[in-house]
Amino acid sequence: MFSRVGLWAMMLLSYLLALILSVYPLPFIWQWWRPEFVLVVAIYWMLNMPQSVSLVFLCVLGLFQDLLESVPFGQHSLGLIIVAYICFLSYQRVRNFPRWKQAGWVFVLVGIAQLTDNWVQSMAGRQLSGVAFLYPAVTSAIFWPFCCVWLDRLCQRYQLH
């Protein structure tokens, strides 16, 4: 029982930290390069504990992220649900990949989410930015190994795996 409660607490805290990092102020030039922290943390949990991730929770998390970032309502939820579907189809294969291949997989998943975000932004009448919308996919792939090591150590320390 404690392990289950600890897992949920760890997941909620990691999502909360990711939400804080997603709105942490950065200099203007670096804002385009901000990794998609919430999406990377969600990918980690879907890869390692797919039975503990709820699509309803991810949808609500995306709506909350939309409110925090002042973007069209449903933009992040759409990206999270699409990525979750792909993760649930492929997690058994991908979790056996080395970290550098997983980082490439994260690049593709975040790129897909960024495409949906860009599509929603264009539907809302906002100007598109060329291929600059893929910068967060690059930084998220670079951030992936650090996120994995950090969350793996926390899970091992609290014996959540």
N, C-alpha and C positions, 0 to 999 in steps of 0.2 A: 504494500500500500504506500509506504513512504517513498519508494522508488518511483512510483507513478506520479505522486504529488510533486516529488522533486523534479521529475522530467517536465511536467507542465510548468513548474515555476521557472526552470532553466529556459524553456522555450519562450515563455512570456518575457523574461528579462532580456533574452537575446533580441527578441523582436523590439522591445522597448528601446534598447540601446541602438539598434539599427534605425529606428524612427528618429531618435535624437540626432544621430549622425547624418540622416538624410536632410535635416533642416539646419544643421550647424552652419553658421555663416562662414563663407569662404570669400577670398578676393574674387572680383568679377571674372578675371581671366581663368581661374580654376573651377568656376561653377560648371562649365561644360564637361569637365573631366571627373566630376564627383561620381564615385562608384554607386551602383544601385544596391545599397547596403541591405535594405529590406528584402529585395529579391535574392541576393546572395545567401542571406541567412535562411530564407524560405527554401532555397534549393538544397542547402546543407541538411535541413531537417527532413525534407522529402527524400533525399538520398539515403540518409542514415536511419530514419525512423518513419517510414512512409505510413505505417499504421496509426501514427499519432498525429498526423496532419489532416485537418479537416478543410474541405473546400469552402465551407461556409465561413470558417474562421479566416481563411485567406481572403475571401471576398470582403469581409468586414474590415480586415487589416488594410486592404487596398483602399477602401472607402475612407478609412481614418487617415491614411497617407495622403489621399486627395485633399482632405480638409486641411491637413498641416501644410501642404505645399501650394495650396490655392490653385489647383488645376481642375479641369472639367471633371465632374463627379462620375466616377466609374472608370477613369482612365487606368489607374494602377490595378484595380480589381480585374479588369479585362486581361491585362498582361500577366498578372499572377495566376489566373485561372488557366490561361493557355499554357504557360510554363509548367504549371502543376500537372496538367494533363500529359504533357510530353514527359515530364519526370516520372510520373506513375507508370507510364508505358516502358520506360527504359532504365529504371533505377537498379535493377538486378545486374545488368551488364555494366553500367557506368560506375557503380561503386567499386568494381574490381579494377578499374583503370588506374594507372599511376596519376599522381596529382597534376602533372603537366598536361595529360590528356583530359583530365577532368576540367582543367582551366580552359582548354579549348572548347569543351562542351558548354561551360558556363558562358563563354564568349558568345556562342551561338544562341543560347537561351536568352541571355540579356539582350542580344541583338534583336531577337524576335519580339521581346517585350518592348524594346525601344521603337520598333516598327509600329506596333499597335499604339503606343503612346503618341508617336508622330502622326499616325492616322487620325486619332481622336483629336489631337491639337488642330489638324487641318480641317476637320469637320466643325470645330469650334470657331474657325475663321482666323486662326493665328498663323503667322508666317512660318514656313518651314525653313530649316537651316542647312539644306544640302546633306552631306554625309556626316556633319558634325554631331548628329544625334547618336552616332555609334561610338563616340569617345567614351561614354560610361561603360560600354561593353568591354572595351580594352582595359580600363582601370579595374573593372569588376573581375575580369579574368586574372589580373595581376594580384588583386586582393584575395582571391579565392584560397590559395594555399595558407595564407595567414589566418583567415577565418576558420579553415578546417583545423589547423593546429590548435588554435585557441579553444574552439568548441570541443574538440576531441579531448583536450586536457581537462577541461571543466567536467565533461561527462565521466572521464575516468576517475577524477578526484572524488566526485560524488557518487560514483558507481551507478551511473544511469544507463549504461549500455547493457 
